[in-house]
Amino acid sequence: MLRIRFTSADLARVRVASGPHPLWESVLSINGLQYHNLPARYWAWRSALSEHQDILRAAYSVVPASGNFADFLTPTSPATDVDEQFDAIRRVPQAVVRDDLARTYPAEVPTPRWAEQVYDSGRVDPVVQTLERYHHTAVRPVWGAVQTGVEQARQRLTALLLSAGVEGLLSRLHTSIRWRDPVLEADYLTDQTLDLDGRGLLIVPSYFCFGAPVTFIDGDLPPTLVLPIQPDDAPVDESIGDLDVLVRLLGPTRAKFLAGLESAASTSELAHRLGVSPGSISQHAKVLRESGLITTTRFGHSVNHTLTPLGRAVLRGL
């Protein structure tokens, strides 16, 4: 679990990033591509990269499928231009890079070959070149979608801040996050506590972040919470196929459940959208899962549902 401890001064210093961070998007997308149950909304993007296996393998060697990755790969520079971000990596002092790698890969954690080479030589250029090739191949072609998704998330967060105040915002950031004054708790792969100590918190909505938020390993870096983009809370789009046919086949709740997974969603999100209890959603999910129409994964306290190819075909084939 991640715990972020606020003081009263920190509540006045919560802010939302002005746009997507190009290297957080790159690093998290590399991580996501290796995830065995990547949400359906990324499938077409992943399929389009199938011809670039050499570039993907090189990127996978730097960013693992799970676990920590080095903080210096996602600079705290406010620059929004990706080339300026890559230059920021190159400017990180060698001593800082070595400390970062030692923190990321302690004695009990296997150290990847690239990290050993950077630690010994102090040269980050080979790593930067790997990330540059990956970004230009995999992220730049979908940058318009990234910007649109992040901007929609920013508008949602800004509206929450204006209507409900800072604590209202913190209590509704994402289904994996809970506000328990004065601590923000989040599902996390490791146990980590971050004391803000008056520094405030920068919230960075991310297109390629899903399941749970991400932050730096080093608590001395500017406090940052990279946030999954919240799925659309709008009512289920009943224009998908002929929903009446699907209702006759599956029943009204399961039909709307399936249609509601045009973008992957958690049990609590679906319960909110459909106006039923989380327990009811879990029961319907079991039936749909056994029928091969959805998959379900657990991440900490969050249970997420995604259409299978068969489930998507059922929706599209009506």
C-alpha positions in Angstrom: 0.0 0.0 0.0 1.1 3.6 -0.7 0.4 6.1 2.0 0.8 9.8 1.4 0.7 11.9 4.5 -0.6 15.5 4.3 -0.3 18.5 6.5 -2.7 21.4 6.4 -0.1 23.3 4.3 -0.1 20.4 1.7 -3.9 20.6 1.2 -3.4 24.1 -0.1 -0.6 22.9 -2.5 -2.4 20.2 -4.4 -2.2 20.8 -8.1 -2.9 19.0 -11.4 -0.3 18.8 -14.2 -0.9 21.0 -17.2 -0.8 18.1 -19.6 0.7 14.6 -20.2 4.2 13.9 -19.2 5.9 12.3 -22.3 8.3 10.0 -20.4 5.8 8.8 -17.7 3.6 7.9 -20.7 6.5 6.1 -22.4 7.7 4.2 -19.4 4.2 3.2 -18.2 3.3 2.1 -21.8 6.4 -0.2 -21.9 5.3 -1.6 -18.5 1.7 -2.1 -19.7 2.7 -3.9 -23.0 4.2 -6.7 -20.9 1.1 -7.0 -18.7 -0.6 -10.4 -19.4 -4.1 -8.8 -19.1 -3.7 -5.5 -20.8 -7.1 -3.6 -20.8 -9.0 -3.9 -24.0 -8.7 -0.2 -24.8 -5.0 -0.7 -25.6 -5.3 -3.8 -27.8 -5.4 -2.1 -31.2 -2.4 0.0 -30.2 -0.5 -3.1 -29.1 -1.4 -4.9 -32.3 0.0 -2.1 -34.4 3.4 -2.6 -32.7 3.7 -6.2 -33.6 6.2 -5.5 -36.4 8.6 -3.7 -34.1 9.7 -6.6 -31.8 13.4 -5.5 -31.7 12.5 -2.1 -30.4 10.0 -3.6 -27.9 12.6 -6.1 -26.6 15.1 -3.4 -26.1 12.5 -1.3 -24.2 11.5 -4.3 -22.1 15.1 -4.7 -21.0 15.0 -1.2 -19.4 11.4 -1.2 -18.0 10.2 -4.4 -16.3 6.8 -6.0 -16.5 6.4 -5.4 -12.8 8.3 -4.0 -9.9 10.2 -0.7 -9.6 11.9 1.2 -12.4 14.6 3.9 -11.9 13.3 7.4 -11.0 15.7 9.1 -13.4 13.8 7.7 -16.4 10.9 10.1 -15.6 12.5 13.5 -14.9 10.8 16.0 -12.7 11.5 18.7 -15.4 8.3 20.6 -16.2 9.1 20.5 -19.9 6.3 19.0 -22.0 8.5 18.4 -25.1 9.8 14.8 -25.2 13.2 15.8 -26.5 13.7 18.2 -23.7 12.8 15.4 -21.3 15.4 13.1 -22.8 17.9 15.9 -22.4 16.9 16.2 -18.8 17.9 12.5 -18.3 21.2 13.2 -19.9 21.8 16.1 -17.4 21.2 14.0 -14.3 24.6 13.9 -12.4 26.3 10.5 -12.4 26.3 10.3 -8.6 22.5 10.8 -8.6 22.0 8.1 -11.2 24.2 5.6 -9.2 22.2 6.4 -6.0 19.0 5.9 -7.9 20.0 2.5 -9.3 21.2 1.3 -5.9 17.8 2.3 -4.5 15.9 0.7 -7.3 17.9 -2.6 -7.3 19.0 -3.3 -3.7 21.1 -6.4 -2.9 18.1 -8.8 -2.8 16.7 -7.6 -6.2 18.3 -8.9 -9.5 20.0 -6.0 -11.3 19.4 -5.9 -15.1 22.4 -5.7 -17.4 21.7 -2.2 -18.6 21.7 -0.9 -15.0 25.0 -2.5 -14.2 26.5 -0.9 -17.3 25.1 2.5 -16.5 26.3 2.2 -12.8 29.8 1.2 -13.9 30.2 3.6 -16.8 28.0 6.5 -15.6 26.8 6.8 -19.2 23.0 7.0 -19.7 23.1 7.7 -23.5 22.4 4.0 -24.5 19.4 3.9 -22.3 18.1 7.3 -23.6 18.6 6.1 -27.2 16.5 3.0 -26.4 13.7 5.1 -25.0 13.9 7.5 -27.8 13.4 4.8 -30.4 10.6 3.3 -28.4 8.8 6.6 -27.9 9.0 7.6 -31.6 7.7 4.2 -32.6 5.0 3.4 -30.0 3.9 6.6 -28.3 4.3 9.5 -30.8 1.7 7.9 -33.3 -1.0 8.0 -30.6 0.0 11.2 -28.9 -3.2 12.9 -30.0 -5.2 10.3 -28.1 -2.9 10.6 -25.1 -3.5 14.4 -25.0 -7.2 14.1 -25.4 -7.5 11.5 -22.6 -5.4 13.4 -20.2 -7.2 16.7 -20.9 -10.6 15.0 -20.2 -9.1 13.7 -16.9 -7.8 17.2 -16.1 -11.2 18.7 -16.7 -12.8 16.1 -14.4 -10.3 16.8 -11.7 -10.6 20.5 -12.0 -14.4 20.3 -11.8 -14.1 18.2 -8.7 -11.7 20.7 -7.1 -14.1 23.6 -7.8 -17.2 21.8 -6.6 -16.0 19.7 -3.7 -12.7 21.3 -2.6 -9.4 19.6 -2.1 -10.6 16.9 0.2 -13.5 16.1 -2.2 -11.0 15.8 -5.0 -8.7 13.5 -3.0 -11.6 11.3 -2.1 -12.6 10.7 -5.7 -9.3 10.5 -7.6 -9.7 6.8 -8.6 -11.2 3.6 -7.3 -7.8 2.4 -6.2 -7.3 5.4 -3.9 -8.9 6.3 -0.6 -8.8 9.6 1.4 -8.6 9.0 5.1 -7.7 12.4 6.5 -4.8 13.2 6.7 -3.6 10.2 4.7 -4.2 9.3 1.0 -4.0 5.5 0.7 -3.6 3.7 -2.6 -3.3 0.2 -3.8 0.4 -0.4 -4.6 2.8 -3.1 -5.4 5.1 -2.3 -2.5 4.6 -0.8 1.0 5.6 2.8 0.8 5.0 6.0 2.9 5.5 9.5 1.5 5.5 12.4 3.9 4.7 15.6 2.0 5.9 17.9 4.8 4.5 21.0 3.3 5.7 20.4 -0.3 2.3 19.7 -1.7 1.4 17.1 -4.3 1.4 17.2 -8.1 -1.2 14.9 -9.7 -0.3 13.8 -13.2 -3.1 12.1 -15.1 -1.7 9.4 -17.4 -3.2 7.7 -20.5 -1.0 4.6 -20.1 -1.4 4.3 -16.4 -4.1 1.8 -15.3 -5.1 -0.2 -12.3 -3.4 1.9 -9.6 -1.3 5.1 -9.4 2.5 5.4 -9.5 5.0 7.6 -7.7 8.7 8.0 -7.3 10.8 5.6 -5.1 12.8 8.5 -3.7 10.7 10.4 -1.2 13.0 13.4 -1.5 11.9 14.1 -5.1 9.1 16.5 -5.7 6.0 14.6 -4.5 4.2 13.3 -7.6 1.2 11.0 -8.0 0.7 9.6 -11.5 -3.0 8.8 -11.8 -4.9 6.4 -14.1 -7.4 8.1 -16.3 -10.8 7.5 -14.8 -13.1 5.6 -17.1 -16.1 7.6 -18.4 -18.8 7.8 -15.8 -21.5 8.6 -18.5 -24.5 6.2 -18.8 -24.0 3.1 -20.8 -24.0 3.8 -24.6 -27.0 1.9 -25.8 -26.2 2.6 -29.4 -23.8 -0.3 -29.4 -25.4 -2.9 -31.7 -29.0 -3.6 -30.8 -29.1 -3.6 -27.0 -32.6 -5.1 -27.0 -31.3 -8.2 -28.7 -28.5 -8.5 -26.1 -31.1 -7.9 -23.3 -33.2 -10.8 -24.5 -30.1 -13.0 -24.7 -28.4 -12.1 -21.4 -31.0 -10.1 -19.3 -31.0 -6.4 -18.8 -28.2 -6.1 -16.1 -25.8 -8.4 -17.8 -26.4 -6.8 -21.2 -25.7 -3.3 -19.8 -22.7 -4.8 -17.9 -21.2 -6.0 -21.1 -21.9 -2.8 -23.0 -20.4 -0.9 -20.1 -17.1 -2.6 -20.7 -16.4 -0.7 -24.0 -13.6 0.6 -21.7 -12.4 -1.6 -18.9 -13.9 -0.9 -15.5 -13.8 -2.0 -11.9 -16.6 -3.6 -9.9 -17.4 -0.3 -8.0 -17.4 1.7 -11.2 -19.8 -0.6 -12.9 -22.0 -0.7 -9.8 -22.1 3.1 -9.9 -22.9 3.2 -13.6 -25.6 0.6 -13.5 -27.2 1.6 -10.2 -26.7 -1.9 -8.6 -24.7 -3.2 -5.7 -21.1 -4.3 -6.0 -22.3 -7.8 -4.9 -24.7 -8.0 -7.8 -21.9 -6.9 -10.2 -19.7 -9.7 -8.8 -22.4 -12.3 -9.4 -23.0 -11.2 -13.0 -19.3 -11.0 -13.6 -19.0 -14.7 -12.6 -21.5 -15.7 -15.2 -20.0 -13.6 -18.0 -16.5 -14.8 -17.1 -17.5 -18.4 -17.2 -19.1 -17.7 -20.6 -15.8 -16.4 -22.0 -17.1 -12.9 -22.5 -15.0 -11.0 -19.9 -11.8 -11.4 -17.9 -11.4 -10.3 -14.3 -8.1 -9.3 -12.6 -7.5 -8.2 -9.0 -5.0 -5.4 -8.2 -4.9 -4.8 -4.5 -8.4 -4.0 -3.4 -9.6 -3.2 -6.9 -11.2 -5.8 -9.1 -11.2 -4.9 -12.8 -13.2 -6.3 -15.7 -12.3 -6.3 -19.4 -14.0 -7.6 -22.5 -12.5 -10.7 -24.2 -12.3 -10.8 -28.0 -15.4 -12.9 -27.9 -17.2 -10.4 -25.7 -16.3 -7.6 -28.0 -17.4 -9.6 -31.0 -20.8 -10.2 -29.3 -21.2 -6.5 -28.9 -20.1 -5.6 -32.4 -22.0 -8.5 -34.1 -25.5 -7.5 -32.9 
